[in-house]
């Protein structure tokens, strides 16, 4: 029986060296992707890098999208990647952040898990673990200087599959989903522009659709280092706008830790109506070359741990 056609999808603006690292990781897979989709966001050189480094026998697809109101359309770019992959016949979709280099078993493991998905019930989204490279000048968490995992996402044994009730732990750095289930969830909400909250929104969409979030072992990746302050003050304007969009939709505040840290630094304030606003009227802008992860010492992507005001029914998955 022929395995379902599998696509790896990444989006990028800048980060050409990191894209090259990802391609090297994909070339080292035991099972390579059937389709590789590289979505360039206002950066034609991304396609040049992908074309130069991808093997000639790969089915390489290179769609693109521009900035929207001067901001990075991360949600729309992922949706473009998904639709391109599905148009190329892919039934399984693996999304990798451009900064992520897959371990040699990632593609095969994701394909195995998706192939075992039941044909009934709600959609399933599968997330492998991601370890973070330490800064080049620092030894890392241990004496060996190896990449380390975020405390909220420890690694699992290679054969492990764990259902996760808290869908706010979904991150788009590395995940897999069938084309059918991606469509059932509704893809990413394109009302979010720039950095922040689109991941959390996708998790809420998954729960609303009666879906299930799974953490799996054996599908690891390494996030290549790049500087990112904590909290991510370079994204303050985008985070404020997107947090308001999210709260209007779901009834609770995402990224609450970051918002409070911005407030403590005098960058933002709460209005009388409860909405967040920047203090200097800073306009949202391009997020730079790619979506930066939350620093390891911070809360998990700056998310609030309390969602008592949410009207979304919780889905018991374990």
N, C-alpha and C positions, 0 to 999 in steps of 0.2 A: 504494500500500500504506500503510495507516495505521500510524503509528509506535506502538510499544508504550507503554502508559500509564505515566507516570513520576511518582513521588511524591518530594517533598522532606520529610525527617523531621528535626525538631529537638526537643530536650528542654530544659526550663528550670525553674529555681526562682529567682525574682528576675531580675536582668539585663533589666528591661523595656526600657530604652533600647537595649540591644544587640539585643534581639529586634526592636525597631522598625527598627534599622539593617539587619538581615537582610531584613526584609520589603521595605524600600526597594530593596535589592539584587535581590530576586526580581522585583519589579515592573519592574525595568530589564532583565530578561533578553530576549534575542532570541527564545528559546523558553522560555516560562514553565512551571512545574510543572502537571501535570494534577491532582495532589492535593497539598495542603500539610497535613502532620500536625504539630501542635504538642502535645507531651506535657508537661503541667504536673505538676511534682512538689511536692505539698503547697502549691500557690500558685494559687488561682483567678484572681488578677489576670493571670497569664500568658495565660489564655484571653480575658480582657477585651481585652488589648492586641492579640492576634491577630485577634479579631473586629472590632475598631474599625479596624485599619489594612489588613487584607487586602481586596482588591477583592471586590465583591459576587458576581462571576461565578466566583470561585475555588471549587473543591471543598475547603473547609476542614474538617478533622477535628480535634477537640479532646479527645482522651482524657486521662486523668489517673491518677496513682498517688500514694500516700502515702509518707512515710518508713517505713523498716523498722528497728526497734530504734533509732530516732532518727538513722538514717544515710540518705544519699542512695542510692537504688537505681539507679545509672546504667545498669547492664547491663539490669536489668528494664525500665527506662523505654525504652531503645532497642528492646528486644524488643516492648514494647507498641506503639511507633511503627511497627515493621515489620509486625506483625500487623494493625494498623489500616489501613496502606497496602495490604497485600495484600487485605484484606477489601473495600477500595474499588476493587479491580480493577487495582492497580498491578503491572506486571511488572518495572519497573526502580525501584530504591530509591537515593536520594541522601541521605546523612546529613550534616548540617551542624551543628557545634557552634553554640550560640546566639550565641556571640561572633563568629561568622564572617559576613562580608558577601561574597556571591559576586560575582566579576567577571561582566560581561554575557554571556560565552560559556559559563559553567560548566555550566548545565543542558543546553544543546545538545551540548556536548562530551562530557559524561558519557553522555548518551543515545546519541551516535554510537558511542562505544567499546563500550558494552554491547550495542548492536544488532549489532556486528561479532563478538561473542563466539561461539566455535565451539560447536556443539551437543553435542560429545563432549569427554571429558577431565574434569579436575578443575575445581572452582569457581575463579572469578577475582574478585579484589577490586581495584578501581581507585582510586588516590589522586591527586588534584590537589595542586598546591603551595599553601602558605599563607604569606603574608607577615604580619609582626607590626607593628602601629602602635607607634611609639615613645611614651614618656610625653609628655604635652602640654607639659611644661616643658623638654624636651630636644630637640635638633635631629635626633636619630636617628643612623643609621650614617653617612650622607653629608651633604653640605652642603645637599641639598634636603629633608632630613627625611622622605623617603619611607619607607613600611614596608619592613622588611628580612626576609630569609628565615633560618630556622634553618640553621646550618652543615651539619647532617646532611641537610637537605632543600633543596638549591639548586633554583632554578626550571629548567624545561626549555623548549626551544623549543615553540611552540604546537602543532606537528604531531607531537611526539615521543611515543613509547611505549617505556618501558624496563622490562624484567623485573627484579625485585629478589630476590636470593636470601635476604637477611637479613630474615625476616618480623618480627623485633622492631622494624623501622622502620615497621610499621603504626601509624598514629595515627588516632583516630576523629574528629579535627577536621573532616575533609572526605574522604568516600570514597563510592564507588558500587558497587553489586553488583546482580545480578539477584535477583528474589525467589526463584527456584529455587536459586541458589547460596547465598544467605543461609541458606536452610533446610538445604542440604547441609552447610554449615559447622556448623550447629547454633545459630546466633545467638550472643549473648553469654552467658557463664556467670553466672548470677544468684547464685552463692555470693559474688561480690565485692560488697561494700557500701561506699559512700563512695568516696574518691578513690584511684586507683592500681591498676595491674596488669591491669585488665579489657581494655585495649587489647592488651597483650602476650599475654594469654591467647587473645584472638581470633586473633591472628597464628599462634599455635601450633596452634589448631584448624584454621586454613586449611591449614597445612603437613601436619597429620595426615591431612586429607582429600584429600591429593594436589593441593592447589590452588596458585594462582599469584598473587603480588602484583605489580601493575603501577603504576609511576609515569607520569603522563601530563602533557603540557603542554596549555595552552589551557583548563584547568579550575581556574583560580586563585581564591583567596579572600583576604580581608584579615581578620586577627584583630584585633578592636577592643581597644584597650588597657584593661587593668585592673591594679591593683597585684598583685604576687605575689612574695613573698620567695624568695630562693634560698639554701638549699634550702627547699621549701615546708613550713615548720615548723607551719603551721596545720593540716596534714593528717597530722602525724606518727603519730597513733594509728591512723588508717585505713590508712596506708601499711604500718605494721608488721603489722597484722592481715592485709591483703591479700597482702603478701609471703609470709607464712607459708602462706596458702591456696595461692598459686601454687607455692611450693616443694614442698609436699606433693603437688601434682598433677603437676608437670613435672620435678622433681628438680634445679632450679637456681634461683638467686635473681634476681628482677627488681629493678629500682630500686636496684641495689647501691651506686651512687654516692651516692644520697640516704641510704641506710641508714648508710653509713660516715660521711657528714657529720653525720648525727644523733648517731651514736656519739661523734664527735669533740667535739660540743657538749654531751655529757653527757645526751642525751635518751633514748638507747636503749642496750641492751647485748645481747650474745649469751649465751644460757643454755648450760649444760653440754651440753645435747642439740643445740646448734647453732642453735636457733630464736631469733628476735629478739623482744625484749620492751621496752616502754617502762619508763623508770626510775621514773616517778612514778605508775604505774598509771593514766595518763590514758585515759579512755574515748573510743572513737571517737564522733564526733558529726556533725551535718549539715555538709556540705561548703560551705555557703554557696550563693550563687546559681547557680553553674555550675562546670564543671570547668576549672581554670586550667591553662594550658600551662606547660611547663618554660621558665624564663627562657632567653634566647638564649645567655647565656654559659655555661650549664650543659651537661652531657652530654645526649644526646638522651633526653629524658624520664627522666633518671636511670637508664637501663638499664645493666646490666653489659655489657661488651664480650666477656666470655669465658663460654662455655656448655659447658665441657668435660664437665660432669657430666650434661648433658641426655641422656635416653634417647630423645628424639624424633629419628627419622631426618631428616636434612637433605634438602631437595628442591632439586635443581639446576634452576634456571629459566632460565638463559641459555645 
